[in-house]
């Protein structure tokens, strides 16, 4: 097995003829032409013409079959092009499954290459090439000779032999197109199986995972109040509270005050001291005198 066989198994193509093979084919063509020119049908010329026409019809059927298959394959390829575009768009937009992007792109590239190869060979099959056949001029020229059937038989066989290489090329092209389509079909099946296989192996796409909860901190704007204003308001509240407590204590009968031993000292770190006003003429802060232990009220 040489490298041509390995390459043809991976990517089918028509192997070109070597110079020696081309020389042998040209020699064989010349020998066939000489044999057709030298043959003489002395008896049963009608049978010879009928056989020559059968050979020519068989070659024409091969051409029609190859071109018909090429047309069908081109219709299939035209239907596969939108599928490739859709798969490529889904891959770039991250709407595909859990399979890695590199694996999906590699398989998609292989499918595109095989589809392109099938389309190229199908178009080459439909390409118009030099094809010979017996027409009206040859029939008229044959009946102007002493042996028209012999002339017509010889012309039919020569036209069939000269067109054999073109017919063989068309048939070979359609065979290569068929091989390309088979490989493209297998690649598309593999492309469809990529996501289930990688999903079974535990791969997950980022789009398929549940979104992480987002914590949004909402901060209410606070009005900026100067520190001096806050301290003044706090002093006014303390003064009014002290005066009210003094009035209530004077109206109620005195009660003995029991000392409390479980009182914990005030935490001075939690209170914020406000600066005392130093402006002259302001009234001093009112302070409550500590109540005596015997319940007497001092004026």
LOGUKE-901499 format. One record per residue: residue in one letter; z, y, x of N, C-alpha, C, O, CB in turn. Coordinates in steps of 0.2 Angstrom, whole numbers, padded with zeros to 4 digits, always signed. Glycine has a CB too. Layout:
aZYXZYXZYXZYXZYX...
//
This chain:
x+0000-0006+0004+0000+0000+0000+0000+0006+0004+0005+0007+0008+0006+0000-0005x-0005+0010+0004-0006+0016+0008-0003+0022+0004+0000+0021-0001-0013+0018+0010x-0003+0028+0007+0000+0034+0004-0004+0036-0002-0001+0040-0006+0001+0039+0009x-0010+0035-0002-0014+0037-0008-0012+0033-0014-0011+0036-0020-0022+0035-0007x-0010+0027-0013-0007+0023-0019+0000+0026-0021+0001+0026-0027-0007+0015-0017x+0004+0027-0017+0010+0030-0018+0010+0037-0022+0013+0038-0027+0015+0031-0012x+0005+0041-0019+0004+0048-0022+0001+0047-0029+0003+0051-0034+0000+0052-0018x-0003+0042-0030-0007+0041-0036-0002+0039-0042-0002+0040-0048-0012+0036-0036x+0003+0035-0039+0008+0032-0044+0013+0038-0046+0015+0038-0052+0013+0027-0041x+0014+0043-0042+0019+0048-0044+0014+0054-0048+0017+0056-0053+0022+0052-0038x+0009+0055-0045+0004+0060-0048-0003+0058-0048-0006+0058-0043+0005+0067-0045x-0005+0055-0054-0012+0052-0054-0017+0057-0052-0017+0062-0055-0013+0048-0061x-0022+0055-0048-0028+0059-0047-0033+0055-0044-0032+0049-0043-0026+0064-0041x-0039+0058-0044-0045+0054-0042-0046+0054-0035-0047+0060-0032-0052+0057-0046x-0045+0049-0032-0046+0048-0024-0053+0049-0022-0058+0046-0024-0043+0041-0022x-0054+0054-0018-0061+0055-0016-0064+0050-0012-0060+0046-0008-0062+0062-0012x-0071+0049-0012-0074+0044-0008-0074+0046+0000-0075+0052+0001-0081+0042-0011x-0074+0041+0004-0075+0042+0011-0082+0043+0012-0086+0041+0009-0071+0036+0015x-0083+0046+0018-0091+0046+0020-0094+0040+0020-0100+0039+0018-0091+0049+0027x-0091+0034+0022-0094+0028+0022-0096+0025+0015-0101+0023+0014-0090+0023+0026x-0091+0027+0010-0092+0025+0004-0098+0029+0000-0101+0026-0004-0086+0025+0000x-0098+0035+0002-0103+0039-0001-0110+0037+0002-0115+0037-0002-0102+0047+0001x-0111+0035+0008-0117+0033+0011-0119+0026+0007-0125+0025+0006-0116+0031+0018x-0114+0022+0006-0115+0015+0003-0118+0016-0004-0122+0013-0007-0109+0011+0003x-0115+0021-0008-0117+0023-0015-0124+0025-0015-0128+0024-0019-0112+0027-0018x-0125+0030-0010-0132+0033-0010-0137+0027-0009-0143+0027-0012-0133+0038-0005x-0136+0023-0004-0140+0017-0003-0141+0012-0009-0147+0010-0010-0138+0013+0003x-0136+0011-0012-0136+0007-0018-0141+0010-0024-0144+0007-0027-0129+0005-0021x-0140+0017-0024-0144+0020-0029-0151+0020-0028-0156+0018-0032-0142+0027-0030x-0153+0021-0021-0160+0020-0019-0163+0013-0020-0169+0012-0022-0161+0022-0012x-0159+0008-0019-0161+0001-0020-0162+0000-0027-0167-0004-0029-0156-0004-0017x-0158+0002-0032-0159+0001-0039-0165+0004-0042-0169+0002-0046-0153+0003-0043x-0166+0010-0039-0172+0014-0041-0179+0010-0039-0183+0009-0043-0172+0021-0038x-0178+0008-0033-0184+0004-0030-0185-0002-0034-0191-0004-0035-0183+0003-0023x-0180-0006-0036-0181-0012-0040-0183-0011-0047-0187-0015-0049-0174-0016-0040x-0181-0005-0050-0184-0004-0057-0191-0002-0056-0195-0004-0061-0180+0002-0060x-0193+0002-0051-0200+0004-0050-0205-0002-0049-0211-0002-0051-0201+0009-0045x-0202-0007-0045-0206-0013-0043-0206-0018-0048-0211-0023-0048-0203-0016-0037x-0202-0019-0053-0202-0024-0058-0208-0024-0063-0211-0018-0064-0196-0024-0062x-0211-0029-0065-0217-0030-0069-0215-0034-0075-0213-0040-0074-0223-0032-0065x-0216-0032-0081-0215-0036-0087-0222-0038-0090-0225-0034-0093-0211-0032-0092x-0224-0044-0088-0231-0046-0090-0230-0049-0097-0235-0049-0101-0233-0051-0085x-0224-0052-0099-0224-0055-0106-0217-0052-0109-0212-0051-0106-0224-0063-0105x-0217-0052-0115-0212-0050-0119-0209-0043-0117-0203-0042-0116-0206-0055-0119x-0214-0038-0118-0212-0032-0116-0207-0028-0121-0203-0024-0120-0218-0027-0115x-0208-0031-0127-0204-0028-0133-0196-0030-0131-0192-0026-0133-0206-0030-0139x-0195-0036-0129-0188-0038-0128-0185-0034-0122-0179-0032-0122-0188-0045-0126x-0189-0033-0117-0187-0029-0111-0185-0022-0113-0180-0019-0111-0192-0029-0106x-0189-0019-0118-0188-0012-0120-0182-0012-0124-0178-0007-0124-0194-0009-0124x-0181-0017-0128-0175-0017-0133-0168-0018-0128-0163-0015-0130-0175-0023-0137x-0169-0022-0123-0163-0022-0119-0161-0016-0115-0155-0014-0114-0164-0028-0114x-0167-0013-0113-0166-0006-0109-0162-0001-0114-0158+0003-0112-0172-0004-0107x-0165-0001-0120-0162+0004-0125-0154+0002-0127-0150+0007-0128-0166+0004-0131x-0153-0004-0127-0146-0006-0128-0141-0004-0122-0136-0001-0123-0145-0014-0128x-0144-0004-0116-0140-0002-0110-0139+0006-0111-0133+0008-0109-0143-0004-0103x-0144+0009-0112-0144+0016-0113-0139+0018-0119-0135+0023-0118-0151+0019-0114x-0139+0015-0124-0134+0016-0130-0127+0015-0128-0123+0019-0130-0136+0012-0136x-0126+0010-0124-0119+0008-0122-0117+0014-0117-0111+0016-0118-0119+0001-0118x-0121+0016-0113-0119+0022-0109-0117+0028-0113-0113+0032-0111-0124+0023-0103x-0121+0029-0118-0120+0035-0122-0114+0034-0126-0110+0039-0127-0126+0036-0127x-0112+0028-0128-0106+0027-0132-0100+0028-0127-0095+0031-0129-0106+0020-0134x-0100+0027-0121-0095+0028-0116-0094+0036-0115-0088+0038-0115-0097+0025-0109x-0099+0039-0115-0099+0047-0115-0095+0049-0121-0091+0054-0121-0106+0050-0114x-0098+0047-0127-0095+0050-0133-0087+0048-0134-0083+0052-0136-0099+0047-0139x-0086+0042-0132-0079+0040-0132-0074+0044-0127-0069+0046-0129-0078+0032-0130x-0077+0045-0121-0073+0049-0117-0072+0056-0119-0066+0059-0119-0076+0049-0110x-0077+0059-0122-0077+0066-0124-0073+0067-0130-0069+0072-0131-0084+0069-0125x-0073+0062-0135-0069+0062-0141-0061+0061-0139-0057+0065-0142-0071+0056-0145x-0060+0057-0134-0053+0057-0132-0050+0063-0128-0045+0065-0129-0052+0051-0127x-0055+0066-0125-0053+0072-0121-0051+0078-0127-0047+0082-0126-0059+0075-0117x-0055+0078-0132-0054+0083-0137-0047+0082-0141-0044+0086-0142-0060+0083-0143x-0046+0075-0142-0039+0074-0145-0033+0075-0140-0028+0078-0143-0039+0066-0147x-0034+0074-0134-0029+0075-0129-0028+0083-0128-0022+0085-0128-0030+0072-0122x-0033+0087-0129-0032+0094-0129-0029+0097-0135-0025+0101-0134-0039+0097-0128x-0030+0094-0140-0026+0096-0146-0018+0094-0146-0014+0098-0148-0029+0092-0153x-0017+0088-0143-0010+0087-0141-0007+0091-0136-0001+0093-0137-0009+0079-0139x-0011+0093-0131-0008+0098-0126-0007+0105-0129-0002+0108-0127-0013+0098-0120x-0011+0107-0134-0010+0113-0137-0004+0113-0141-0001+0119-0142-0016+0115-0141x-0002+0108-0144+0004+0107-0148+0011+0107-0143+0016+0109-0145+0004+0101-0152x+0010+0104-0137+0015+0104-0132+0017+0111-0129+0023+0112-0127+0014+0099-0127x+0012+0115-0128+0013+0122-0125+0019+0126-0128+0023+0128-0125+0007+0126-0125x+0019+0126-0135+0025+0130-0138+0031+0127-0137+0037+0130-0137+0024+0131-0146x+0031+0120-0137+0038+0116-0135+0040+0118-0128+0046+0119-0128+0037+0109-0136x+0036+0119-0123+0038+0120-0117+0041+0127-0117+0046+0129-0113+0032+0119-0112x+0037+0132-0120+0040+0139-0120+0046+0140-0123+0051+0143-0121+0034+0143-0124x+0047+0136-0129+0054+0136-0132+0059+0133-0128+0065+0136-0128+0053+0132-0139x+0058+0128-0125+0063+0125-0120+0065+0130-0114+0071+0130-0112+0061+0118-0118x+0060+0133-0112+0061+0137-0106+0065+0144-0108+0069+0146-0105+0054+0139-0103x+0063+0146-0114+0067+0152-0117+0074+0150-0118+0079+0154-0117+0064+0155-0123x+0075+0144-0121+0082+0142-0122+0086+0141-0116+0092+0142-0116+0082+0136-0126x+0083+0139-0111+0086+0138-0104+0088+0145-0101+0094+0146-0098+0082+0134-0099x+0084+0150-0101+0085+0156-0098+0090+0160-0102+0094+0164-0100+0079+0160-0098x+0090+0159-0109+0095+0163-0113+0102+0159-0114+0106+0161-0118+0092+0164-0120x+0103+0154-0110+0109+0150-0110+0111+0147-0117+0117+0147-0119+0115+0154-0108x+0106+0145-0121+0107+0142-0127+0106+0134-0127+0106+0131-0132+0102+0145-0132x+0106+0132-0121+0105+0124-0121+0111+0121-0121+0117+0124-0121+0101+0123-0115x+0111+0114-0120+0117+0110-0120+0121+0110-0113+0120+0115-0109+0115+0103-0121x+0125+0105-0112+0130+0105-0106+0126+0103-0100+0129+0103-0095+0135+0101-0108x+0120+0101-0100+0117+0099-0094+0116+0105-0089+0115+0110-0091+0110+0096-0095x+0116+0103-0082+0116+0109-0078+0109+0112-0078+0104+0109-0080+0117+0106-0070x+0109+0118-0077+0102+0122-0077+0097+0119-0072+0091+0119-0073+0104+0130-0076x+0100+0118-0066+0095+0115-0061+0092+0109-0063+0086+0108-0062+0099+0114-0054x+0095+0104-0066+0092+0098-0068+0087+0099-0074+0082+0096-0074+0098+0093-0070x+0089+0103-0078+0085+0105-0084+0078+0108-0081+0073+0107-0084+0088+0109-0089x+0079+0113-0077+0073+0116-0074+0069+0112-0070+0062+0112-0071+0075+0122-0070x+0072+0107-0067+0068+0102-0063+0064+0098-0067+0058+0097-0066+0072+0098-0058x+0067+0095-0072+0063+0091-0077+0058+0094-0081+0052+0092-0082+0068+0087-0082x+0060+0101-0083+0055+0105-0087+0049+0106-0082+0043+0107-0085+0058+0111-0089x+0050+0108-0076+0044+0109-0071+0040+0103-0070+0034+0103-0070+0047+0111-0064x+0043+0097-0070+0039+0091-0070+0034+0090-0076+0029+0088-0075+0043+0085-0069x+0037+0091-0082+0034+0091-0088+0028+0096-0088+0022+0094-0090+0038+0092-0094x+0029+0102-0086+0024+0107-0085+0018+0105-0081+0012+0106-0082+0027+0113-0083x+0020+0102-0075+0015+0100-0070+0010+0094-0073+0004+0094-0072+0018+0097-0064x+0014+0089-0076+0010+0084-0079+0005+0086-0085+0000+0084-0086+0014+0078-0082x+0008+0091-0089+0004+0094-0095-0002+0098-0092-0008+0097-0094+0008+0098-0099x-0001+0101-0086-0006+0105-0083-0012+0100-0080-0018+0102-0081-0004+0110-0078x-0009+0095-0077-0014+0090-0075-0018+0087-0080-0024+0086-0079-0011+0085-0071x-0015+0085-0086-0019+0082-0091-0024+0087-0094-0030+0085-0096-0014+0080-0097x-0022+0093-0095-0027+0098-0097-0033+0099-0093-0038+0100-0095-0023+0105-0099x-0031+0099-0086-0037+0100-0081-0042+0095-0082-0048+0096-0082-0034+0101-0074x-0039+0088-0082-0044+0083-0082-0048+0082-0089-0053+0080-0089-0040+0076-0080x-0044+0084-0094-0048+0084-0101-0053+0089-0101-0059+0088-0103-0043+0086-0106x-0052+0095-0098-0058+0100-0098-0063+0098-0093-0069+0099-0095-0055+0107-0095x-0062+0094-0088-0067+0092-0083-0071+0086-0087-0077+0085-0085-0064+0089-0077x-0068+0083-0091-0071+0077-0095-0077+0081-0100-0082+0078-0100-0066+0073-0099x-0075+0086-0103-0079+0089-0107-0084+0094-0104-0089+0097-0107-0075+0094-0112x-0084+0094-0097-0089+0099-0094-0096+0095-0094-0096+0089-0093-0086+0099-0086x-0100+0100-0095-0107+0097-0096-0110+0096-0089-0110+0100-0084-0112+0103-0099x-0112+0090-0088-0115+0088-0081-0122+0085-0082-0125+0085-0088-0110+0083-0078x-0125+0084-0076-0132+0082-0077-0132+0074-0079-0130+0070-0076-0135+0082-0070x-0135+0074-0085-0135+0068-0089-0143+0067-0091-0146+0071-0094-0131+0067-0095x-0145+0061-0089-0153+0060-0091-0153+0055-0096-0149+0050-0097-0156+0057-0084x-0159+0056-0100-0160+0051-0106-0168+0052-0107-0171+0057-0105-0156+0053-0112x-0171+0047-0110-0178+0047-0112-0179+0052-0118-0176+0050-0123-0180+0040-0113x-0183+0057-0118-0184+0061-0123-0191+0061-0126-0195+0056-0125-0183+0068-0121x-0193+0066-0129-0200+0066-0133-0205+0066-0127-0211+0063-0128-0201+0072-0137x-0204+0070-0122-0210+0071-0117-0211+0064-0114-0217+0062-0112-0208+0076-0112x-0206+0060-0112-0207+0054-0109-0210+0049-0114-0214+0045-0111-0200+0051-0107x-0209+0049-0120-0212+0044-0125-0219+0046-0125-0224+0042-0126-0209+0045-0132x-0221+0053-0126-0228+0055-0126-0232+0053-0120-0237+0050-0120-0229+0062-0127x-0229+0054-0114-0232+0052-0108-0233+0044-0107-0238+0042-0104-0228+0055-0102x-0228+0040-0110-0229+0033-0110-0234+0031-0114-0238+0026-0112-0222+0030-0112x-0236+0034-0120-0241+0031-0124-0248+0033-0121-0253+0032-0124-0240+0033-0131x-0248+0037-0116-0255+0039-0114-0257+0035-0108-0262+0036-0105-0254+0047-0111x-0253+0030-0106-0254+0025-0101-0257+0019-0104-0256+0017-0110-0248+0024-0097x-0260+0014-0100-0262+0008-0103-0257+0003-0105-0258-0001-0110-0266+0004-0098x-0251+0004-0102-0245-0001-0105-0239+0004-0107-0235+0005-0102-0243-0005-0099x-0239+0007-0113-0234+0011-0115-0227+0008-0115-0222+0011-0113-0235+0014-0121x-0226+0002-0117-0220-0001-0118-0217-0002-0111-0211-0001-0109-0220-0008-0121x-0221-0004-0106-0218-0005-0099-0216+0002-0096-0211+0002-0093-0224-0008-0095x-0220+0007-0097-0218+0014-0095-0212+0016-0098-0208+0019-0095-0224+0019-0096x-0211+0015-0105-0205+0017-0108-0199+0013-0106-0193+0016-0105-0206+0016-0116x-0200+0007-0105-0194+0003-0102-0192+0005-0095-0186+0006-0094-0196-0005-0102x-0197+0006-0091-0195+0009-0084-0192+0015-0084-0187+0016-0081-0201+0009-0080x-0194+0020-0089-0191+0027-0089-0184+0026-0092-0179+0030-0090-0195+0031-0093x-0183+0022-0097-0176+0021-0100-0171+0019-0095-0165+0021-0094-0176+0017-0106x-0173+0014-0091-0169+0011-0086-0167+0016-0080-0162+0016-0078-0172+0004-0083x-0172+0020-0078-0171+0024-0073-0166+0030-0075-0162+0032-0071-0178+0028-0071x-0167+0032-0081-0163+0038-0084-0155+0035-0084-0151+0039-0083-0165+0040-0091x-0155+0029-0086-0148+0026-0087-0145+0025-0080-0139+0027-0079-0148+0019-0091x-0149+0023-0075-0146+0022-0069-0144+0029-0065-0139+0029-0062-0151+0018-0064x-0148+0034-0066-0147+0040-0063-0141+0044-0066-0137+0048-0063-0153+0045-0064x-0139+0042-0073-0133+0045-0076-0127+0041-0075-0122+0043-0078-0135+0046-0083x-0127+0035-0072-0121+0031-0072-0116+0035-0068-0110+0034-0070-0123+0024-0068x-0117+0038-0063-0112+0041-0059-0108+0047-0063-0102+0047-0063-0114+0045-0053x-0112+0050-0067-0109+0055-0071-0104+0052-0077-0099+0055-0078-0114+0060-0075x-0107+0047-0080-0103+0043-0085-0097+0040-0082-0092+0041-0085-0108+0038-0088x-0097+0037-0076-0091+0035-0073-0086+0040-0071-0080+0039-0072-0093+0031-0067x-0088+0046-0069-0084+0051-0068-0080+0054-0074-0074+0055-0074-0087+0057-0065x-0084+0054-0080-0081+0056-0086-0075+0051-0088-0070+0053-0091-0086+0057-0092x-0077+0044-0088-0072+0039-0090-0066+0039-0085-0061+0038-0088-0076+0032-0090x-0067+0041-0079-0062+0041-0074-0057+0047-0076-0051+0046-0075-0064+0041-0067x-0060+0052-0077-0056+0058-0079-0052+0057-0085-0046+0059-0085-0061+0064-0080x-0055+0054-0090-0051+0053-0096-0045+0048-0095-0040+0048-0098-0055+0050-0102x-0046+0043-0090-0041+0038-0088-0035+0042-0085-0029+0041-0086-0044+0033-0084x-0037+0047-0081-0032+0051-0077-0028+0055-0082-0022+0056-0082-0035+0055-0071x-0032+0058-0087-0028+0062-0092-0023+0058-0096-0018+0060-0098-0034+0065-0097x-0025+0052-0098-0021+0047-0101-0014+0046-0097-0009+0046-0100-0024+0041-0103x-0015+0045-0091-0009+0043-0086-0005+0050-0086+0001+0049-0086-0012+0041-0079x-0008+0055-0086-0004+0062-0085+0000+0062-0092+0006+0064-0092-0008+0068-0084x-0003+0061-0098+0000+0062-0104+0006+0057-0105+0011+0058-0108-0005+0061-0110x+0005+0051-0102+0010+0046-0102+0017+0048-0099+0022+0047-0101+0008+0039-0100x+0015+0051-0093+0021+0053-0089+0024+0059-0092+0030+0060-0091+0019+0055-0081x+0020+0064-0095+0023+0070-0098+0027+0068-0104+0032+0071-0105+0017+0074-0100x+0025+0063-0108+0029+0060-0113+0036+0057-0111+0041+0059-0114+0025+0055-0117x+0036+0053-0105+0042+0051-0103+0046+0056-0100+0053+0056-0101+0040+0046-0097x+0044+0062-0097+0048+0067-0095+0051+0071-0101+0057+0073-0100+0044+0072-0090x+0047+0072-0106+0050+0075-0112+0056+0071-0115+0061+0074-0117+0045+0076-0117x+0055+0064-0115+0060+0060-0117+0067+0061-0113+0072+0061-0115+0058+0053-0117x+0066+0061-0106+0071+0062-0102+0074+0069-0103+0080+0070-0102+0069+0061-0094x+0070+0074-0104+0073+0081-0105+0077+0081-0112+0082+0084-0112+0067+0086-0106x+0075+0077-0117+0080+0077-0123+0086+0073-0122+0091+0074-0125+0076+0073-0128x+0086+0068-0117+0092+0064-0116+0097+0067-0111+0102+0065-0110+0090+0057-0113x+0095+0073-0107+0099+0076-0102+0106+0078-0105+0111+0077-0103+0095+0082-0099x+0105+0082-0111+0111+0085-0114+0116+0079-0116+0122+0080-0115+0110+0089-0119x+0114+0074-0120+0119+0069-0122+0122+0065-0116+0127+0063-0116+0115+0064-0126x+0118+0064-0111+0120+0060-0105+0126+0064-0101+0131+0062-0100+0115+0059-0100x+0124+0071-0100+0129+0075-0097+0135+0076-0101+0141+0077-0099+0126+0082-0094x+0134+0077-0108+0140+0077-0112+0144+0071-0112+0150+0072-0112+0138+0079-0119x+0141+0065-0112+0145+0059-0111+0149+0059-0105+0154+0055-0104+0141+0053-0112x+0146+0062-0099+0150+0061-0093+0155+0067-0092+0159+0067-0087+0145+0062-0087x+0156+0071-0097+0161+0076-0097+0159+0083-0096+0164+0087-0095+0166+0074-0092x+0153+0084-0095+0151+0091-0094+0151+0095-0100+0149+0092-0106+0144+0091-0091x+0153+0101-0100+0153+0106-0106+0150+0112-0104+0151+0115-0098+0161+0107-0108x+0147+0115-0109+0144+0122-0108+0149+0127-0109+0153+0126-0113+0138+0123-0112x+0148+0133-0105+0153+0138-0106+0153+0141-0113+0158+0143-0116+0152+0143-0101x+0147+0141-0116+0146+0143-0123+0149+0139-0128+0151+0141-0134+0139+0144-0125x+0150+0132-0127+0153+0128-0132+0161+0128-0131+0164+0125-0136+0151+0121-0130x+0164+0130-0126+0171+0130-0126+0174+0136-0130+0171+0141-0131+0173+0132-0118x+0180+0135-0133+0183+0140-0137+0185+0146-0133+0187+0145-0128+0189+0137-0141x+0184+0152-0136+0185+0158-0132+0193+0159-0131+0197+0157-0135+0183+0164-0136x+0194+0161-0125+0201+0162-0123+0204+0168-0127+0201+0173-0129+0202+0164-0116x+0210+0168-0130+0213+0173-0134+0214+0179-0129+0216+0179-0124+0220+0171-0137x+0213+0185-0132+0213+0191-0129+0219+0195-0131+0220+0196-0138+0207+0195-0130x+0223+0198-0127+0229+0201-0129+0227+0209-0128+0226+0211-0122+0235+0199-0124x+0228+0212-0133+0226+0219-0133+0233+0223-0134+0236+0222-0139+0221+0221-0139x+0234+0227-0129+0240+0232-0130+0239+0238-0133+0235+0242-0130+0244+0232-0122x+0242+0240-0138+0241+0246-0142+0247+0251-0140+0252+0249-0142+0240+0245-0149x+0246+0256-0137+0251+0261-0135+0250+0267-0140+0245+0271-0140+0251+0263-0128x+0256+0268-0143+0256+0274-0148+0257+0281-0144+0261+0281-0139+0261+0274-0153x+0253+0286-0145+0254+0292-0141+0261+0295-0143+0262+0296-0149+0248+0297-0142x+0264+0297-0138+0271+0301-0140+0270+0308-0138+0267+0310-0133+0277+0298-0136x+0273+0312-0142+0272+0319-0141+0277+0321-0135+0282+0319-0135+0275+0323-0148x+0274+0326-0131+0277+0328-0125+0282+0333-0127+0280+0339-0129+0272+0330-0120x+0289+0332-0127+0294+0337-0129+0297+0339-0122+0300+0334-0119+0299+0334-0134x+0298+0345-0121+0302+0347-0114+0309+0344-0114+0312+0343-0120+0302+0354-0114x+0311+0343-0109+0318+0340-0108+0323+0345-0110+0328+0343-0113+0319+0338-0100x+0322+0351-0109+0327+0356-0111+0328+0356-0119+0334+0357-0121+0325+0363-0109x+0322+0356-0122+0323+0356-0130+0327+0350-0132+0331+0350-0137+0316+0356-0133x+0326+0344-0129+0329+0338-0131+0337+0339-0130+0341+0337-0134+0327+0332-0127x+0338+0341-0124+0346+0342-0123+0349+0347-0127+0355+0346-0129+0346+0345-0115x+0345+0352-0129+0348+0357-0134+0349+0354-0141+0354+0355-0144+0343+0363-0135x+0344+0350-0143+0345+0347-0149+0351+0342-0149+0355+0341-0154+0339+0343-0151x+0352+0338-0144+0357+0333-0143+0364+0337-0143+0369+0334-0146+0357+0329-0137x+0365+0343-0140+0371+0346-0140+0373+0349-0147+0378+0349-0149+0370+0352-0135x+0368+0351-0151+0369+0354-0157+0371+0348-0162+0376+0349-0166+0363+0357-0160x+0368+0342-0161+0370+0336-0165+0378+0334-0163+0381+0333-0168+0366+0330-0164x+0379+0335-0157+0386+0333-0155+0391+0338-0158+0397+0336-0160+0387+0332-0147x+0390+0344-0158+0394+0349-0160+0395+0349-0167+0401+0349-0170+0391+0356-0158x+0390+0348-0171+0391+0347-0179+0395+0341-0180+0399+0341-0185+0384+0347-0182x+0394+0335-0177+0397+0329-0178+0405+0330-0176+0409+0327-0180+0394+0324-0174x+0406+0334-0171+0413+0335-0169+0417+0339-0174+0423+0337-0176+0414+0338-0162x+0414+0344-0177+0417+0348-0182+0418+0345-0188+0423+0345-0191+0413+0355-0183x+0413+0340-0190+0414+0337-0196+0420+0332-0196+0424+0331-0200+0408+0333-0198x+0420+0328-0190+0426+0324-0189+0433+0327-0189+0437+0324-0191+0425+0320-0182x+0433+0333-0186+0439+0337-0186+0441+0339-0193+0447+0338-0195+0439+0343-0182x+0437+0341-0197+0438+0343-0204+0441+0337-0208+0446+0337-0212+0432+0346-0208x+0438+0331-0207+0440+0325-0211+0446+0323-0209+0450+0321-0213+0435+0320-0210x+0448+0323-0202+0454+0321-0200+0460+0326-0202+0466+0323-0203+0454+0321-0192x+0459+0332-0203+0464+0337-0206+0465+0335-0213+0471+0336-0215+0462+0344-0205x+0460+0333-0217+0461+0332-0224+0464+0326-0225+0468+0326-0230+0454+0332-0228x+0464+0321-0222+0467+0314-0223+0474+0314-0220+0475+0318-0215+0463+0309-0220x+0478+0310-0223+0485+0310-0220+0485+0306-0213+0480+0302-0212+0490+0306-0225x+0489+0308-0209+0489+0305-0202+0491+0298-0202+0495+0296-0206+0494+0309-0197x+0487+0294-0198+0489+0287-0198+0490+0285-0190+0487+0288-0186+0483+0283-0200x+0495+0281-0189+0496+0279-0182+0490+0276-0179+0487+0272-0182+0502+0274-0182x+0489+0278-0173+0483+0276-0169+0486+0271-0165+0490+0272-0160+0480+0282-0165x+0483+0265-0165+0485+0259-0161+0480+0259-0155+0474+0260-0155+0484+0252-0164x+0484+0258-0149+0479+0258-0143+0475+0252-0143+0477+0247-0145+0484+0259-0137x+0469+0253-0140+0464+0247-0140+0463+0245-0132+0462+0249-0128+0457+0249-0143x+0465+0239-0131+0464+0237-0124+0458+0233-0123+0456+0232-0117+0470+0232-0123x+0454+0232-0128+0447+0228-0127+0442+0233-0126+0436+0231-0126+0446+0224-0132x+0443+0240-0126+0437+0244-0125+0435+0244-0118+0438+0245-0113+0440+0252-0127x+0429+0243-0118+0425+0243-0111+0423+0250-0109+0421+0254-0114+0419+0238-0111x+0424+0251-0103+0422+0258-0101+0414+0259-0102+0410+0255-0102+0423+0259-0093x+0413+0265-0104+0406+0267-0106+0402+0267-0100+0403+0268-0094+0406+0274-0109x+0396+0264-0101+0391+0264-0096+0388+0271-0095+0384+0273-0099+0386+0258-0097x+0390+0274-0089+0387+0280-0088+0380+0280-0086+0376+0285-0086+0391+0284-0083x+0377+0274-0084+0370+0274-0082+0365+0274-0087+0360+0276-0086+0369+0268-0078x+0368+0273-0094+0363+0273-0099+0363+0280-0103+0358+0281-0106+0366+0268-0104x+0367+0284-0101+0367+0291-0104+0364+0295-0099+0365+0295-0093+0374+0293-0106x+0361+0300-0102+0358+0305-0098+0361+0312-0099+0362+0314-0104+0350+0306-0099x+0364+0314-0094+0368+0321-0094+0363+0327-0094+0358+0327-0091+0372+0322-0088x+0364+0331-0099+0360+0337-0100+0363+0343-0096+0370+0343-0096+0359+0339-0107x+0360+0347-0093+0363+0353-0090+0366+0357-0095+0364+0359-0100+0357+0357-0086x+0372+0360-0093+0376+0364-0097+0373+0371-0096+0372+0374-0091+0384+0364-0095x+0373+0375-0102+0371+0382-0101+0375+0386-0098+0381+0386-0098+0369+0385-0109x+0373+0390-0093+0376+0395-0089+0375+0402-0091+0377+0407-0088+0375+0394-0082x+0372+0403-0097+0371+0410-0099+0377+0413-0102+0381+0410-0106+0365+0410-0105x+0378+0419-0100+0384+0423-0102+0384+0425-0109+0378+0426-0112+0385+0430-0098x+0389+0425-0113+0390+0427-0120+0389+0421-0124+0390+0422-0130+0385+0431-0121x+0388+0415-0122+0387+0409-0127+0394+0406-0128+0399+0407-0123+0383+0404-0124x+0395+0403-0133+0402+0400-0135+0403+0394-0132+0398+0390-0131+0402+0399-0143x+0409+0393-0129+0410+0386-0126+0410+0381-0130+0411+0381-0136+0417+0387-0122x+0408+0375-0127+0408+0369-0131+0415+0367-0134+0420+0367-0131+0405+0363-0127x+0415+0364-0140+0421+0362-0144+0422+0355-0141+0418+0351-0141+0420+0362-0151x+0429+0354-0140+0431+0348-0137+0437+0345-0142+0441+0349-0144+0433+0348-0130x+0437+0339-0143+0442+0336-0147+0448+0334-0143+0447+0330-0138+0439+0330-0151x+0454+0336-0145+0460+0334-0141+0461+0327-0142+0460+0325-0148+0465+0339-0142x+0464+0324-0138+0466+0317-0139+0472+0316-0144+0476+0320-0143+0468+0313-0133x+0472+0312-0148+0477+0311-0153+0483+0308-0150+0483+0304-0146+0475+0307-0159x+0489+0311-0151+0495+0308-0149+0497+0301-0152+0494+0299-0157+0502+0313-0150x+0501+0297-0148+0502+0291-0150+0507+0290-0156+0507+0285-0160+0505+0287-0144x+0511+0296-0157+0516+0295-0163+0513+0298-0169+0516+0298-0174+0522+0299-0161x+0507+0300-0169+0503+0302-0176+0504+0309-0177+0501+0311-0182+0506+0298-0181x+0507+0313-0173+0508+0320-0174+0501+0323-0172+0497+0321-0168+0513+0323-0170x+0500+0329-0176+0494+0333-0175+0495+0339-0172+0499+0343-0175+0490+0334-0182x+0492+0341-0167+0493+0347-0163+0488+0352-0165+0482+0350-0166+0493+0346-0156x+0490+0358-0166+0486+0363-0168+0483+0367-0162+0479+0371-0163+0490+0368-0173
//
